[in-house]
Amino acid sequence: MLPFLRAANFEPHIVFEPEYGNETPQLDGLMSRIVLEDFQIIYFQKIHGSSAENLAQQLSVLGIKTVYGVCDLVNEAMVRATDITLVVTDYLKSLYPQALQAKISVVHDGIEHPEHHKISYNPTYGSRNKPLHAVLVTSSSLDKLPILNSIPNWLKISIVGRYPPAEQILQNLQAMRWQFLAKPNTALRIEYLQFLAHRRIARIAWHPTQVYKILQQADIGIIPIDTTATTEQSPPAWQIKSENRLTMKMCVGLPVIATPIPAYEPVIRQGKNGFLAHSIREWHDCLDSLRDPLARKDMGELARDSVLIKYSKQEQAKHLIIVLNQLLLKSSF
């Protein structure tokens, strides 16, 4: 967003950047710098906790406007402490009490690299000897393939996630050992070993440029999500995901099959620019329909067209800049 902010006559500065990821840091000492450098708006990017709340309240007393940006958390305390909150989906906004709705705006995750997209489509139907290629991009290190208990013999899958690079053999072995030992029973350990040994499932380390090459080479995008797993988090993480992983694949020009979650449902027009699959049967039916090369091409091209502008960085920057200008307008009265 920084180039777009500069183009709109804002001068953005990063005043706090921890060495390691920390969403609840101590922000003592920032107040003097903020006042000294005459900032008009302070943006709390995912930062929350008592220290952040206290700083926001102190800034409010001085007339300095505050924004809380959050993508995967419901945090009423930070919404109350700041002037405006930006969330990434309408669904995430809906989880807050009605009394706070006026303080919350939606700015979606923008598509980062729209210049990377498919320029040709595989003309084959896929076979055991020459399978079609599906890709799943995740921020985690999956130790099993969700939903799809079996993979058609005409399909291979690449999971791009938080895995050590292939050349780091020792780190890979250690990671696999720890995941194996973490399994609570023999059945789950056997399942994990079968996942590791599956010849048509590749686990690939995420890389900011290589991931787009893999997406462009793939035939189908998949986002299977286990929505039945128990979790202590409320709401569960899958329920408040943004649409980023979906729109990234669609913008590349891939036909995508995804588990229906709140962020994905407004994006997908069923059977037109993608598929939402509820059951294992539906997953296999959707996969079968995408064996047709023309169906993959038509859906992939429509998928890209449907998200290219709406979820672009430029479009989301417009929404952000409107919110910031409204804050400045209020502070002038």
C-alpha positions as protocol buffer text, in pm:
chain_id: "A"
residue {
  index: 1
  type: MET
  ca { x: 0 y: 0 z: 0 }
}
residue {
  index: 2
  type: LEU
  ca { x: 290 y: 240 z: 59 }
}
residue {
  index: 3
  type: PRO
  ca { x: 334 y: 355 z: -305 }
}
residue {
  index: 4
  type: PHE
  ca { x: -40 y: 422 z: -333 }
}
residue {
  index: 5
  type: LEU
  ca { x: -38 y: 620 z: -10 }
}
residue {
  index: 6
  type: ARG
  ca { x: 250 y: 835 z: -135 }
}
residue {
  index: 7
  type: ALA
  ca { x: 66 y: 896 z: -462 }
}
residue {
  index: 8
  type: ALA
  ca { x: -231 y: 1018 z: -255 }
}
residue {
  index: 9
  type: ASN
  ca { x: -10 y: 1270 z: -72 }
}
residue {
  index: 10
  type: PHE
  ca { x: 42 y: 1066 z: 242 }
}
residue {
  index: 11
  type: GLU
  ca { x: 392 y: 1024 z: 380 }
}
residue {
  index: 12
  type: PRO
  ca { x: 400 y: 678 z: 542 }
}
residue {
  index: 13
  type: HIS
  ca { x: 666 y: 580 z: 798 }
}
residue {
  index: 14
  type: ILE
  ca { x: 718 y: 257 z: 989 }
}
residue {
  index: 15
  type: VAL
  ca { x: 767 y: 362 z: 1351 }
}
residue {
  index: 16
  type: PHE
  ca { x: 777 y: 15 z: 1507 }
}
residue {
  index: 17
  type: GLU
  ca { x: 897 y: -310 z: 1353 }
}
residue {
  index: 18
  type: PRO
  ca { x: 990 y: -592 z: 1593 }
}
residue {
  index: 19
  type: GLU
  ca { x: 1283 y: -813 z: 1507 }
}
residue {
  index: 20
  type: TYR
  ca { x: 1063 y: -1120 z: 1549 }
}
residue {
  index: 21
  type: GLY
  ca { x: 689 y: -1157 z: 1489 }
}
residue {
  index: 22
  type: ASN
  ca { x: 497 y: -1041 z: 1794 }
}
residue {
  index: 23
  type: GLU
  ca { x: 132 y: -939 z: 1785 }
}
residue {
  index: 24
  type: THR
  ca { x: 124 y: -823 z: 2150 }
}
residue {
  index: 25
  type: PRO
  ca { x: 445 y: -620 z: 2193 }
}
residue {
  index: 26
  type: GLN
  ca { x: 540 y: -363 z: 2453 }
}
residue {
  index: 27
  type: LEU
  ca { x: 512 y: -21 z: 2290 }
}
residue {
  index: 28
  type: ASP
  ca { x: 653 y: 185 z: 2576 }
}
residue {
  index: 29
  type: GLY
  ca { x: 853 y: 481 z: 2453 }
}
residue {
  index: 30
  type: LEU
  ca { x: 675 y: 520 z: 2119 }
}
residue {
  index: 31
  type: MET
  ca { x: 458 y: 806 z: 2234 }
}
residue {
  index: 32
  type: SER
  ca { x: 742 y: 1059 z: 2250 }
}
residue {
  index: 33
  type: ARG
  ca { x: 860 y: 974 z: 1898 }
}
residue {
  index: 34
  type: ILE
  ca { x: 508 y: 993 z: 1758 }
}
residue {
  index: 35
  type: VAL
  ca { x: 454 y: 1336 z: 1910 }
}
residue {
  index: 36
  type: LEU
  ca { x: 801 y: 1460 z: 1814 }
}
residue {
  index: 37
  type: GLU
  ca { x: 759 y: 1362 z: 1448 }
}
residue {
  index: 38
  type: ASP
  ca { x: 409 y: 1510 z: 1430 }
}
residue {
  index: 39
  type: PHE
  ca { x: 225 y: 1203 z: 1299 }
}
residue {
  index: 40
  type: GLN
  ca { x: -145 y: 1254 z: 1231 }
}
residue {
  index: 41
  type: ILE
  ca { x: -249 y: 888 z: 1198 }
}
residue {
  index: 42
  type: ILE
  ca { x: -102 y: 578 z: 1362 }
}
residue {
  index: 43
  type: TYR
  ca { x: -185 y: 242 z: 1203 }
}
residue {
  index: 44
  type: PHE
  ca { x: -168 y: -65 z: 1430 }
}
residue {
  index: 45
  type: GLN
  ca { x: -105 y: -350 z: 1184 }
}
residue {
  index: 46
  type: LYS
  ca { x: -227 y: -667 z: 1363 }
}
residue {
  index: 47
  type: ILE
  ca { x: -75 y: -535 z: 1688 }
}
residue {
  index: 48
  type: HIS
  ca { x: -302 y: -567 z: 1989 }
}
residue {
  index: 49
  type: GLY
  ca { x: -289 y: -625 z: 2365 }
}
residue {
  index: 50
  type: SER
  ca { x: -288 y: -395 z: 2667 }
}
residue {
  index: 51
  type: SER
  ca { x: 17 y: -194 z: 2557 }
}
residue {
  index: 52
  type: ALA
  ca { x: -136 y: -122 z: 2215 }
}
residue {
  index: 53
  type: GLU
  ca { x: -472 y: -33 z: 2370 }
}
residue {
  index: 54
  type: ASN
  ca { x: -308 y: 206 z: 2617 }
}
residue {
  index: 55
  type: LEU
  ca { x: -107 y: 376 z: 2341 }
}
residue {
  index: 56
  type: ALA
  ca { x: -418 y: 419 z: 2125 }
}
residue {
  index: 57
  type: GLN
  ca { x: -604 y: 578 z: 2413 }
}
residue {
  index: 58
  type: GLN
  ca { x: -315 y: 814 z: 2490 }
}
residue {
  index: 59
  type: LEU
  ca { x: -294 y: 917 z: 2125 }
}
residue {
  index: 60
  type: SER
  ca { x: -667 y: 986 z: 2121 }
}
residue {
  index: 61
  type: VAL
  ca { x: -626 y: 1235 z: 2406 }
}
residue {
  index: 62
  type: LEU
  ca { x: -371 y: 1422 z: 2192 }
}
residue {
  index: 63
  type: GLY
  ca { x: -599 y: 1422 z: 1888 }
}
residue {
  index: 64
  type: ILE
  ca { x: -387 y: 1174 z: 1691 }
}
residue {
  index: 65
  type: LYS
  ca { x: -608 y: 936 z: 1493 }
}
residue {
  index: 66
  type: THR
  ca { x: -560 y: 561 z: 1516 }
}
residue {
  index: 67
  type: VAL
  ca { x: -640 y: 270 z: 1284 }
}
residue {
  index: 68
  type: TYR
  ca { x: -641 y: -99 z: 1374 }
}
residue {
  index: 69
  type: GLY
  ca { x: -578 y: -336 z: 1083 }
}
residue {
  index: 70
  type: VAL
  ca { x: -663 y: -703 z: 1142 }
}
residue {
  index: 71
  type: CYS
  ca { x: -710 y: -1001 z: 912 }
}
residue {
  index: 72
  type: ASP
  ca { x: -763 y: -1309 z: 1131 }
}
residue {
  index: 73
  type: LEU
  ca { x: -886 y: -1209 z: 1474 }
}
residue {
  index: 74
  type: VAL
  ca { x: -1193 y: -1069 z: 1648 }
}
residue {
  index: 75
  type: ASN
  ca { x: -1069 y: -813 z: 1900 }
}
residue {
  index: 76
  type: GLU
  ca { x: -1336 y: -586 z: 2044 }
}
residue {
  index: 77
  type: ALA
  ca { x: -1094 y: -412 z: 2282 }
}
residue {
  index: 78
  type: MET
  ca { x: -880 y: -276 z: 1997 }
}
residue {
  index: 79
  type: VAL
  ca { x: -1188 y: -167 z: 1802 }
}
residue {
  index: 80
  type: ARG
  ca { x: -1303 y: 31 z: 2103 }
}
residue {
  index: 81
  type: ALA
  ca { x: -957 y: 179 z: 2165 }
}
residue {
  index: 82
  type: THR
  ca { x: -898 y: 302 z: 1808 }
}
residue {
  index: 83
  type: ASP
  ca { x: -1085 y: 541 z: 1580 }
}
residue {
  index: 84
  type: ILE
  ca { x: -1139 y: 295 z: 1296 }
}
residue {
  index: 85
  type: THR
  ca { x: -1077 y: -75 z: 1236 }
}
residue {
  index: 86
  type: LEU
  ca { x: -1003 y: -228 z: 896 }
}
residue {
  index: 87
  type: VAL
  ca { x: -1089 y: -595 z: 844 }
}
residue {
  index: 88
  type: VAL
  ca { x: -1037 y: -806 z: 533 }
}
residue {
  index: 89
  type: THR
  ca { x: -1383 y: -958 z: 484 }
}
residue {
  index: 90
  type: ASP
  ca { x: -1745 y: -861 z: 533 }
}
residue {
  index: 91
  type: TYR
  ca { x: -1789 y: -1178 z: 736 }
}
residue {
  index: 92
  type: LEU
  ca { x: -1516 y: -1079 z: 981 }
}
residue {
  index: 93
  type: LYS
  ca { x: -1688 y: -742 z: 1023 }
}
residue {
  index: 94
  type: SER
  ca { x: -2021 y: -916 z: 1091 }
}
residue {
  index: 95
  type: LEU
  ca { x: -1873 y: -1096 z: 1393 }
}
residue {
  index: 96
  type: TYR
  ca { x: -1849 y: -770 z: 1590 }
}
residue {
  index: 97
  type: PRO
  ca { x: -2139 y: -631 z: 1796 }
}
residue {
  index: 98
  type: GLN
  ca { x: -2381 y: -397 z: 1623 }
}
residue {
  index: 99
  type: ALA
  ca { x: -2265 y: -112 z: 1843 }
}
residue {
  index: 100
  type: LEU
  ca { x: -1917 y: -131 z: 1688 }
}
residue {
  index: 101
  type: GLN
  ca { x: -2017 y: -170 z: 1322 }
}
residue {
  index: 102
  type: ALA
  ca { x: -1984 y: 202 z: 1246 }
}
residue {
  index: 103
  type: LYS
  ca { x: -1618 y: 188 z: 1350 }
}
residue {
  index: 104
  type: ILE
  ca { x: -1530 y: -96 z: 1112 }
}
residue {
  index: 105
  type: SER
  ca { x: -1457 y: -83 z: 737 }
}
residue {
  index: 106
  type: VAL
  ca { x: -1359 y: -357 z: 494 }
}
residue {
  index: 107
  type: VAL
  ca { x: -1037 y: -344 z: 291 }
}
residue {
  index: 108
  type: HIS
  ca { x: -973 y: -678 z: 124 }
}
residue {
  index: 109
  type: ASP
  ca { x: -635 y: -841 z: 77 }
}
residue {
  index: 110
  type: GLY
  ca { x: -509 y: -707 z: -254 }
}
residue {
  index: 111
  type: ILE
  ca { x: -373 y: -941 z: -523 }
}
residue {
  index: 112
  type: GLU
  ca { x: 1 y: -892 z: -505 }
}
residue {
  index: 113
  type: HIS
  ca { x: 127 y: -998 z: -848 }
}
residue {
  index: 114
  type: PRO
  ca { x: -143 y: -984 z: -1117 }
}
residue {
  index: 115
  type: GLU
  ca { x: 129 y: -981 z: -1384 }
}
residue {
  index: 116
  type: HIS
  ca { x: 186 y: -1354 z: -1324 }
}
residue {
  index: 117
  type: HIS
  ca { x: -79 y: -1556 z: -1506 }
}
residue {
  index: 118
  type: LYS
  ca { x: -120 y: -1852 z: -1736 }
}
residue {
  index: 119
  type: ILE
  ca { x: -59 y: -1791 z: -2104 }
}
residue {
  index: 120
  type: SER
  ca { x: -142 y: -2143 z: -2220 }
}
residue {
  index: 121
  type: TYR
  ca { x: -353 y: -2434 z: -2099 }
}
residue {
  index: 122
  type: ASN
  ca { x: -277 y: -2805 z: -2101 }
}
residue {
  index: 123
  type: PRO
  ca { x: -480 y: -2961 z: -2388 }
}
residue {
  index: 124
  type: THR
  ca { x: -496 y: -3310 z: -2233 }
}
residue {
  index: 125
  type: TYR
  ca { x: -750 y: -3489 z: -2014 }
}
residue {
  index: 126
  type: GLY
  ca { x: -489 y: -3635 z: -1782 }
}
residue {
  index: 127
  type: SER
  ca { x: -396 y: -4000 z: -1741 }
}
residue {
  index: 128
  type: ARG
  ca { x: -201 y: -4230 z: -1510 }
}
residue {
  index: 129
  type: ASN
  ca { x: 114 y: -4173 z: -1717 }
}
residue {
  index: 130
  type: LYS
  ca { x: 59 y: -3802 z: -1778 }
}
residue {
  index: 131
  type: PRO
  ca { x: -145 y: -3672 z: -1484 }
}
residue {
  index: 132
  type: LEU
  ca { x: -293 y: -3327 z: -1456 }
}
residue {
  index: 133
  type: HIS
  ca { x: -132 y: -3103 z: -1196 }
}
residue {
  index: 134
  type: ALA
  ca { x: -324 y: -2952 z: -902 }
}
residue {
  index: 135
  type: VAL
  ca { x: -166 y: -2700 z: -665 }
}
residue {
  index: 136
  type: LEU
  ca { x: -247 y: -2607 z: -307 }
}
residue {
  index: 137
  type: VAL
  ca { x: -78 y: -2300 z: -153 }
}
residue {
  index: 138
  type: THR
  ca { x: -92 y: -2281 z: 226 }
}
residue {
  index: 139
  type: SER
  ca { x: 74 y: -2087 z: 506 }
}
residue {
  index: 140
  type: SER
  ca { x: 117 y: -2403 z: 713 }
}
residue {
  index: 141
  type: SER
  ca { x: 316 y: -2726 z: 686 }
}
residue {
  index: 142
  type: LEU
  ca { x: 35 y: -2970 z: 614 }
}
residue {
  index: 143
  type: ASP
  ca { x: 97 y: -3325 z: 735 }
}
residue {
  index: 144
  type: LYS
  ca { x: -197 y: -3465 z: 542 }
}
residue {
  index: 145
  type: LEU
  ca { x: -415 y: -3365 z: 251 }
}
residue {
  index: 146
  type: PRO
  ca { x: -747 y: -3236 z: 390 }
}
residue {
  index: 147
  type: ILE
  ca { x: -1078 y: -3374 z: 262 }
}
residue {
  index: 148
  type: LEU
  ca { x: -931 y: -3572 z: -30 }
}
residue {
  index: 149
  type: ASN
  ca { x: -875 y: -3915 z: 121 }
}
residue {
  index: 150
  type: SER
  ca { x: -794 y: -4053 z: -222 }
}
residue {
  index: 151
  type: ILE
  ca { x: -647 y: -3887 z: -530 }
}
residue {
  index: 152
  type: PRO
  ca { x: -763 y: -3985 z: -881 }
}
residue {
  index: 153
  type: ASN
  ca { x: -494 y: -4174 z: -1070 }
}
residue {
  index: 154
  type: TRP
  ca { x: -495 y: -3901 z: -1339 }
}
residue {
  index: 155
  type: LEU
  ca { x: -396 y: -3627 z: -1091 }
}
residue {
  index: 156
  type: LYS
  ca { x: -83 y: -3519 z: -904 }
}
residue {
  index: 157
  type: ILE
  ca { x: -74 y: -3252 z: -633 }
}
residue {
  index: 158
  type: SER
  ca { x: 186 y: -2998 z: -524 }
}
residue {
  index: 159
  type: ILE
  ca { x: 145 y: -2854 z: -174 }
}
residue {
  index: 160
  type: VAL
  ca { x: 338 y: -2528 z: -143 }
}
residue {
  index: 161
  type: GLY
  ca { x: 374 y: -2447 z: 224 }
}
residue {
  index: 162
  type: ARG
  ca { x: 596 y: -2391 z: 523 }
}
residue {
  index: 163
  type: TYR
  ca { x: 836 y: -2673 z: 446 }
}
residue {
  index: 164
  type: PRO
  ca { x: 1218 y: -2662 z: 452 }
}
residue {
  index: 165
  type: PRO
  ca { x: 1373 y: -2628 z: 103 }
}
residue {
  index: 166
  type: ALA
  ca { x: 1440 y: -2965 z: -61 }
}
residue {
  index: 167
  type: GLU
  ca { x: 1817 y: -2915 z: -45 }
}
residue {
  index: 168
  type: GLN
  ca { x: 1803 y: -2885 z: 334 }
}
residue {
  index: 169
  type: ILE
  ca { x: 1791 y: -3261 z: 381 }
}
residue {
  index: 170
  type: LEU
  ca { x: 1873 y: -3262 z: 752 }
}
residue {
  index: 171
  type: GLN
  ca { x: 1611 y: -2997 z: 833 }
}
residue {
  index: 172
  type: ASN
  ca { x: 1352 y: -3191 z: 631 }
}
residue {
  index: 173
  type: LEU
  ca { x: 1427 y: -3514 z: 814 }
}
residue {
  index: 174
  type: GLN
  ca { x: 1409 y: -3340 z: 1151 }
}
residue {
  index: 175
  type: ALA
  ca { x: 1078 y: -3173 z: 1063 }
}
residue {
  index: 176
  type: MET
  ca { x: 929 y: -3504 z: 950 }
}
residue {
  index: 177
  type: ARG
  ca { x: 1056 y: -3679 z: 1265 }
}
residue {
  index: 178
  type: TRP
  ca { x: 898 y: -3420 z: 1494 }
}
residue {
  index: 179
  type: GLN
  ca { x: 567 y: -3432 z: 1308 }
}
residue {
  index: 180
  type: PHE
  ca { x: 573 y: -3812 z: 1325 }
}
residue {
  index: 181
  type: LEU
  ca { x: 644 y: -3817 z: 1699 }
}
residue {
  index: 182
  type: ALA
  ca { x: 375 y: -3556 z: 1764 }
}
residue {
  index: 183
  type: LYS
  ca { x: 105 y: -3792 z: 1640 }
}
residue {
  index: 184
  type: PRO
  ca { x: -92 y: -3919 z: 1941 }
}
residue {
  index: 185
  type: ASN
  ca { x: -155 y: -4272 z: 1815 }
}
residue {
  index: 186
  type: THR
  ca { x: -36 y: -4541 z: 1574 }
}
residue {
  index: 187
  type: ALA
  ca { x: -316 y: -4490 z: 1323 }
}
residue {
  index: 188
  type: LEU
  ca { x: -228 y: -4123 z: 1276 }
}
residue {
  index: 189
  type: ARG
  ca { x: 141 y: -4206 z: 1246 }
}
residue {
  index: 190
  type: ILE
  ca { x: 68 y: -4458 z: 972 }
}
residue {
  index: 191
  type: GLU
  ca { x: -151 y: -4200 z: 796 }
}
residue {
  index: 192
  type: TYR
  ca { x: 134 y: -3949 z: 810 }
}
residue {
  index: 193
  type: LEU
  ca { x: 385 y: -4200 z: 668 }
}
residue {
  index: 194
  type: GLN
  ca { x: 144 y: -4278 z: 384 }
}
residue {
  index: 195
  type: PHE
  ca { x: 117 y: -3905 z: 313 }
}
residue {
  index: 196
  type: LEU
  ca { x: 497 y: -3873 z: 300 }
}
residue {
  index: 197
  type: ALA
  ca { x: 532 y: -4174 z: 75 }
}
residue {
  index: 198
  type: HIS
  ca { x: 257 y: -4080 z: -171 }
}
residue {
  index: 199
  type: ARG
  ca { x: 417 y: -4063 z: -515 }
}
residue {
  index: 200
  type: ARG
  ca { x: 175 y: -3806 z: -651 }
}
residue {
  index: 201
  type: ILE
  ca { x: 191 y: -3560 z: -361 }
}
residue {
  index: 202
  type: ALA
  ca { x: 487 y: -3319 z: -357 }
}
residue {
  index: 203
  type: ARG
  ca { x: 565 y: -3094 z: -61 }
}
residue {
  index: 204
  type: ILE
  ca { x: 740 y: -2776 z: -177 }
}
residue {
  index: 205
  type: ALA
  ca { x: 890 y: -2492 z: 26 }
}
residue {
  index: 206
  type: TRP
  ca { x: 712 y: -2162 z: -28 }
}
residue {
  index: 207
  type: HIS
  ca { x: 918 y: -1901 z: -214 }
}
residue {
  index: 208
  type: PRO
  ca { x: 790 y: -1554 z: -313 }
}
residue {
  index: 209
  type: THR
  ca { x: 872 y: -1594 z: -683 }
}
residue {
  index: 210
  type: GLN
  ca { x: 882 y: -1971 z: -733 }
}
residue {
  index: 211
  type: VAL
  ca { x: 525 y: -2006 z: -607 }
}
residue {
  index: 212
  type: TYR
  ca { x: 397 y: -1817 z: -912 }
}
residue {
  index: 213
  type: LYS
  ca { x: 591 y: -2040 z: -1151 }
}
residue {
  index: 214
  type: ILE
  ca { x: 427 y: -2343 z: -990 }
}
residue {
  index: 215
  type: LEU
  ca { x: 84 y: -2183 z: -1015 }
}
residue {
  index: 216
  type: GLN
  ca { x: 134 y: -2098 z: -1381 }
}
residue {
  index: 217
  type: GLN
  ca { x: 243 y: -2454 z: -1459 }
}
residue {
  index: 218
  type: ALA
  ca { x: -52 y: -2612 z: -1275 }
}
residue {
  index: 219
  type: ASP
  ca { x: -384 y: -2713 z: -1431 }
}
residue {
  index: 220
  type: ILE
  ca { x: -615 y: -2683 z: -1128 }
}
residue {
  index: 221
  type: GLY
  ca { x: -609 y: -2490 z: -803 }
}
residue {
  index: 222
  type: ILE
  ca { x: -743 y: -2660 z: -490 }
}
residue {
  index: 223
  type: ILE
  ca { x: -817 y: -2531 z: -140 }
}
residue {
  index: 224
  type: PRO
  ca { x: -949 y: -2821 z: 70 }
}
residue {
  index: 225
  type: ILE
  ca { x: -1010 y: -2712 z: 431 }
}
residue {
  index: 226
  type: ASP
  ca { x: -1097 y: -2937 z: 723 }
}
residue {
  index: 227
  type: THR
  ca { x: -1384 y: -2755 z: 893 }
}
residue {
  index: 228
  type: THR
  ca { x: -1458 y: -3039 z: 1135 }
}
residue {
  index: 229
  type: ALA
  ca { x: -1137 y: -3032 z: 1337 }
}
residue {
  index: 230
  type: THR
  ca { x: -1182 y: -2926 z: 1699 }
}
residue {
  index: 231
  type: THR
  ca { x: -1003 y: -2611 z: 1809 }
}
residue {
  index: 232
  type: GLU
  ca { x: -985 y: -2391 z: 2116 }
}
residue {
  index: 233
  type: GLN
  ca { x: -993 y: -2077 z: 1904 }
}
residue {
  index: 234
  type: SER
  ca { x: -1330 y: -1909 z: 1868 }
}
residue {
  index: 235
  type: PRO
  ca { x: -1424 y: -1848 z: 1596 }
}
residue {
  index: 236
  type: PRO
  ca { x: -1205 y: -2118 z: 1439 }
}
residue {
  index: 237
  type: ALA
  ca { x: -923 y: -2000 z: 1214 }
}
residue {
  index: 238
  type: TRP
  ca { x: -1077 y: -2142 z: 894 }
}
residue {
  index: 239
  type: GLN
  ca { x: -1392 y: -1940 z: 950 }
}
residue {
  index: 240
  type: ILE
  ca { x: -1213 y: -1604 z: 947 }
}
residue {
  index: 241
  type: LYS
  ca { x: -963 y: -1667 z: 669 }
}
residue {
  index: 242
  type: SER
  ca { x: -940 y: -1398 z: 403 }
}
residue {
  index: 243
  type: GLU
  ca { x: -1002 y: -1473 z: 36 }
}
residue {
  index: 244
  type: ASN
  ca { x: -634 y: -1412 z: -46 }
}
residue {
  index: 245
  type: ARG
  ca { x: -534 y: -1771 z: -130 }
}
residue {
  index: 246
  type: LEU
  ca { x: -842 y: -1806 z: -349 }
}
residue {
  index: 247
  type: THR
  ca { x: -808 y: -1480 z: -542 }
}
residue {
  index: 248
  type: MET
  ca { x: -435 y: -1538 z: -592 }
}
residue {
  index: 249
  type: LYS
  ca { x: -504 y: -1867 z: -773 }
}
residue {
  index: 250
  type: MET
  ca { x: -797 y: -1724 z: -966 }
}
residue {
  index: 251
  type: CYS
  ca { x: -594 y: -1423 z: -1081 }
}
residue {
  index: 252
  type: VAL
  ca { x: -329 y: -1658 z: -1219 }
}
residue {
  index: 253
  type: GLY
  ca { x: -604 y: -1803 z: -1437 }
}
residue {
  index: 254
  type: LEU
  ca { x: -653 y: -2134 z: -1259 }
}
residue {
  index: 255
  type: PRO
  ca { x: -992 y: -2302 z: -1226 }
}
residue {
  index: 256
  type: VAL
  ca { x: -1024 y: -2348 z: -849 }
}
residue {
  index: 257
  type: ILE
  ca { x: -1211 y: -2593 z: -629 }
}
residue {
  index: 258
  type: ALA
  ca { x: -1242 y: -2485 z: -266 }
}
residue {
  index: 259
  type: THR
  ca { x: -1415 y: -2579 z: 55 }
}
residue {
  index: 260
  type: PRO
  ca { x: -1695 y: -2326 z: 112 }
}
residue {
  index: 261
  type: ILE
  ca { x: -1598 y: -2085 z: 391 }
}
residue {
  index: 262
  type: PRO
  ca { x: -1741 y: -1736 z: 454 }
}
residue {
  index: 263
  type: ALA
  ca { x: -1462 y: -1550 z: 270 }
}
residue {
  index: 264
  type: TYR
  ca { x: -1486 y: -1768 z: -42 }
}
residue {
  index: 265
  type: GLU
  ca { x: -1861 y: -1783 z: -89 }
}
residue {
  index: 266
  type: PRO
  ca { x: -1905 y: -1423 z: -217 }
}
residue {
  index: 267
  type: VAL
  ca { x: -1619 y: -1470 z: -467 }
}
residue {
  index: 268
  type: ILE
  ca { x: -1721 y: -1795 z: -636 }
}
residue {
  index: 269
  type: ARG
  ca { x: -2007 y: -1813 z: -884 }
}
residue {
  index: 270
  type: GLN
  ca { x: -2064 y: -2185 z: -872 }
}
residue {
  index: 271
  type: GLY
  ca { x: -1964 y: -2363 z: -1191 }
}
residue {
  index: 272
  type: LYS
  ca { x: -1879 y: -2035 z: -1363 }
}
residue {
  index: 273
  type: ASN
  ca { x: -1555 y: -1888 z: -1221 }
}
residue {
  index: 274
  type: GLY
  ca { x: -1485 y: -2174 z: -980 }
}
residue {
  index: 275
  type: PHE
  ca { x: -1632 y: -2450 z: -765 }
}
residue {
  index: 276
  type: LEU
  ca { x: -1725 y: -2479 z: -398 }
}
residue {
  index: 277
  type: ALA
  ca { x: -1730 y: -2844 z: -290 }
}
residue {
  index: 278
  type: HIS
  ca { x: -1894 y: -2953 z: 35 }
}
residue {
  index: 279
  type: SER
  ca { x: -1845 y: -3330 z: 40 }
}
residue {
  index: 280
  type: ILE
  ca { x: -1583 y: -3573 z: -82 }
}
residue {
  index: 281
  type: ARG
  ca { x: -1825 y: -3677 z: -356 }
}
residue {
  index: 282
  type: GLU
  ca { x: -1861 y: -3315 z: -470 }
}
residue {
  index: 283
  type: TRP
  ca { x: -1484 y: -3275 z: -470 }
}
residue {
  index: 284
  type: HIS
  ca { x: -1441 y: -3571 z: -701 }
}
residue {
  index: 285
  type: ASP
  ca { x: -1728 y: -3459 z: -925 }
}
residue {
  index: 286
  type: CYS
  ca { x: -1570 y: -3113 z: -962 }
}
residue {
  index: 287
  type: LEU
  ca { x: -1229 y: -3263 z: -1033 }
}
residue {
  index: 288
  type: ASP
  ca { x: -1380 y: -3491 z: -1296 }
}
residue {
  index: 289
  type: SER
  ca { x: -1550 y: -3196 z: -1468 }
}
residue {
  index: 290
  type: LEU
  ca { x: -1215 y: -3016 z: -1488 }
}
residue {
  index: 291
  type: ARG
  ca { x: -1052 y: -3298 z: -1680 }
}
residue {
  index: 292
  type: ASP
  ca { x: -1201 y: -3131 z: -1988 }
}
residue {
  index: 293
  type: PRO
  ca { x: -929 y: -2896 z: -2123 }
}
residue {
  index: 294
  type: LEU
  ca { x: -1181 y: -2646 z: -2259 }
}
residue {
  index: 295
  type: ALA
  ca { x: -1367 y: -2634 z: -1926 }
}
residue {
  index: 296
  type: ARG
  ca { x: -1042 y: -2562 z: -1742 }
}
residue {
  index: 297
  type: LYS
  ca { x: -949 y: -2285 z: -1985 }
}
residue {
  index: 298
  type: ASP
  ca { x: -1292 y: -2119 z: -1983 }
}
residue {
  index: 299
  type: MET
  ca { x: -1322 y: -2129 z: -1604 }
}
residue {
  index: 300
  type: GLY
  ca { x: -964 y: -2015 z: -1552 }
}
residue {
  index: 301
  type: GLU
  ca { x: -1001 y: -1715 z: -1780 }
}
residue {
  index: 302
  type: LEU
  ca { x: -1333 y: -1615 z: -1624 }
}
residue {
  index: 303
  type: ALA
  ca { x: -1183 y: -1660 z: -1277 }
}
residue {
  index: 304
  type: ARG
  ca { x: -906 y: -1413 z: -1358 }
}
residue {
  index: 305
  type: ASP
  ca { x: -1145 y: -1160 z: -1510 }
}
residue {
  index: 306
  type: SER
  ca { x: -1375 y: -1177 z: -1207 }
}
residue {
  index: 307
  type: VAL
  ca { x: -1109 y: -1088 z: -947 }
}
residue {
  index: 308
  type: LEU
  ca { x: -849 y: -888 z: -1138 }
}
residue {
  index: 309
  type: ILE
  ca { x: -998 y: -544 z: -1068 }
}
residue {
  index: 310
  type: LYS
  ca { x: -1217 y: -595 z: -762 }
}
residue {
  index: 311
  type: TYR
  ca { x: -937 y: -746 z: -552 }
}
residue {
  index: 312
  type: SER
  ca { x: -649 y: -549 z: -700 }
}
residue {
  index: 313
  type: LYS
  ca { x: -405 y: -353 z: -485 }
}
residue {
  index: 314
  type: GLN
  ca { x: -520 y: -36 z: -661 }
}
residue {
  index: 315
  type: GLU
  ca { x: -887 y: -93 z: -575 }
}
residue {
  index: 316
  type: GLN
  ca { x: -814 y: -178 z: -213 }
}
residue {
  index: 317
  type: ALA
  ca { x: -582 y: 123 z: -184 }
}
residue {
  index: 318
  type: LYS
  ca { x: -876 y: 343 z: -287 }
}
residue {
  index: 319
  type: HIS
  ca { x: -1082 y: 209 z: 4 }
}
residue {
  index: 320
  type: LEU
  ca { x: -793 y: 258 z: 246 }
}
residue {
  index: 321
  type: ILE
  ca { x: -728 y: 614 z: 131 }
}
residue {
  index: 322
  type: ILE
  ca { x: -1096 y: 705 z: 162 }
}
residue {
  index: 323
  type: VAL
  ca { x: -1092 y: 588 z: 525 }
}
residue {
  index: 324
  type: LEU
  ca { x: -772 y: 780 z: 604 }
}
residue {
  index: 325
  type: ASN
  ca { x: -900 y: 1098 z: 441 }
}
residue {
  index: 326
  type: GLN
  ca { x: -1223 y: 1072 z: 640 }
}
residue {
  index: 327
  type: LEU
  ca { x: -1019 y: 1046 z: 960 }
}
residue {
  index: 328
  type: LEU
  ca { x: -819 y: 1356 z: 871 }
}
residue {
  index: 329
  type: LEU
  ca { x: -1137 y: 1543 z: 784 }
}
residue {
  index: 330
  type: LYS
  ca { x: -1283 y: 1463 z: 1125 }
}
residue {
  index: 331
  type: SER
  ca { x: -967 y: 1582 z: 1302 }
}
residue {
  index: 332
  type: SER
  ca { x: -990 y: 1919 z: 1127 }
}
residue {
  index: 333
  type: PHE
  ca { x: -1321 y: 2003 z: 1296 }
}
